[in-house]
Amino acid sequence: MTTEVHNEVQTESHVHHPNYVKIWAILVALLVVSVVGSMSGVRVVILIAAFGVALVKAFLVAKNFMHITVEKRFIPYLFLICLAFMVILFAGVAPDVMKHEGLRWSNDAAKHAVQTGMQAAPPKHE
């Protein structure tokens, strides 16, 4: 009976760990891609470099450094619930935060910054 318990503990404790240096190198390469992509000046490339690469990097970190894939079965669900709550929070406050005027308030600095940016931006060629 003790050998069965010993073998069971031994198999549970053996977890495959990823090559952290390889993951780090991939993350550094993705950092370079996002920096170079953001300097390209092409809007689509900038958006893909900013958000696409960020999603890939977040997935790699969650999978390899946070060990989401080897945790107990309910941990990824808790992670997704937290992500859903973040989206709900953003959806709840975005209509107010992303405006420049409200019922009894006005964000004149934001209005001025937008106007200045619109005047300084080069004209779009379509």
Salt bridges, closest charged atoms under 4 A:
GLU101 OE2 - LYS111 NZ 2.56
ASP108 OD1 - LYS111 NZ 3.90
